């Protein structure tokens, strides 16, 4: 099963996942917020090799294996699949270094989309900070 980028990515658009993806299957709309596609990243489910490298790279916790997408975000599976039908409106996303979000911002984003903001958001953010530090060549 492929991975899915959920609405937790909307307007956050951290591209750490792009940098680590071995098959360049992560896309972004050529015009962010274009009709039917919010300003976020998307996984092409056919191109995805299900390696899981992208999941720990997202500091917002927006990426899930398709079968593990939380019920509140299930509509996002179809949205990732829909990019295949309108691929001309997308381009392969490019990596851009960004500051990592504060744990409070991650929790607020989760709550905004109907997820329990207390559910491991602080430890999750710390895990992503550690992964990002290793990714960018810093240990700590």
C-alpha positions in Angstrom: 0.0 0.0 0.0 1.3 3.5 -0.8 1.7 6.3 1.6 -0.8 9.2 1.8 -0.1 12.9 2.6 -3.0 14.2 4.5 -4.5 17.6 5.1 -2.2 18.1 8.0 0.2 19.3 5.3 -2.1 22.1 4.1 -0.2 25.4 4.1 2.6 23.8 6.1 4.2 22.1 3.1 7.4 21.0 4.7 9.4 19.3 2.0 11.7 17.1 4.1 9.8 14.1 2.7 10.8 15.2 -0.9 14.5 15.2 0.0 14.4 11.6 1.2 12.0 10.0 -1.3 14.0 7.6 -3.5 11.6 7.6 -6.5 10.4 11.3 -6.6 6.7 10.4 -6.2 5.8 13.5 -4.1 4.1 16.2 -6.1 2.7 19.7 -5.5 0.2 21.7 -7.5 1.7 24.0 -10.1 -0.8 26.6 -8.7 -1.2 26.0 -5.0 -4.8 25.9 -3.9 -5.9 25.1 -7.5 -9.5 23.8 -7.9 -10.0 20.8 -5.8 -6.4 20.5 -4.6 -5.4 22.4 -1.4 -2.0 23.8 -1.0 -0.2 20.7 0.2 2.0 17.9 -1.1 0.6 14.7 -2.6 2.0 11.1 -3.1 1.4 9.5 -6.5 0.1 6.1 -5.2 1.3 4.3 -8.4 4.8 5.6 -8.2 5.2 5.1 -4.5 7.2 2.0 -3.6 6.0 1.9 0.0 9.4 2.3 1.5 8.2 4.5 4.3 11.2 6.9 4.1 8.9 9.9 3.9 6.8 9.3 7.0 9.4 10.2 9.7 10.6 13.2 7.7 7.4 15.1 8.1 7.5 17.3 11.2 3.7 17.8 11.0 2.9 14.1 11.1 0.9 14.4 7.9 2.1 11.2 6.2 0.6 7.8 6.8 0.6 4.4 5.2 -2.7 4.4 3.3 -4.2 1.7 5.5 -3.3 3.6 8.6 -4.8 7.0 7.7 -6.9 8.2 10.7 -10.7 8.1 10.1 -10.9 11.9 10.3 -8.5 12.2 7.4 -9.7 9.3 5.1 -10.9 11.6 2.4 -7.3 12.5 1.8 -6.6 9.1 0.3 -8.8 9.8 -2.6 -7.3 13.2 -3.1 -3.8 11.7 -3.4 -5.2 9.2 -6.0 -6.9 12.0 -7.9 -3.6 13.7 -8.8 -3.1 10.8 -11.3 -6.2 12.0 -13.2 -5.0 15.6 -13.5 -1.2 15.2 -13.4 -0.7 18.2 -15.8 -1.6 20.5 -12.9 1.2 19.1 -10.7 5.0 19.0 -10.7 7.5 17.0 -8.7 8.0 18.8 -5.5 11.4 20.3 -4.8 13.2 20.3 -1.4 13.4 23.6 0.4 14.9 23.9 3.9 12.5 25.1 6.5 12.5 25.7 10.3 10.9 22.9 12.2 7.5 23.7 13.8 7.1 24.1 17.5 5.3 21.2 19.2 2.5 23.6 20.1 2.0 24.4 16.4 1.9 20.7 15.5 -0.7 20.1 18.3 -2.8 23.1 17.1 -2.7 21.8 13.5 -3.8 18.3 14.6 -6.7 19.8 16.6 -7.7 22.0 13.7 -8.3 18.9 11.5 -10.1 16.9 14.2 -7.3 14.8 15.7 -6.5 14.6 19.4 -3.9 17.3 19.9 -2.6 15.6 23.0 -2.0 12.3 21.2 1.8 12.1 21.2 2.2 15.4 19.4 5.1 16.6 21.6 7.0 13.4 21.5 6.3 13.2 17.7 7.6 16.7 17.1 10.8 15.8 19.1 11.2 12.6 17.0 11.0 14.7 13.8 13.4 17.2 15.1 15.9 14.4 15.8 15.3 12.9 12.3 15.7 16.3 10.7 18.9 17.0 12.5 20.3 13.7 11.3 19.0 14.5 7.8 20.7 17.9 7.7 24.0 16.5 9.1 23.7 17.6 12.7 23.7 15.1 15.6 22.2 16.1 18.9 
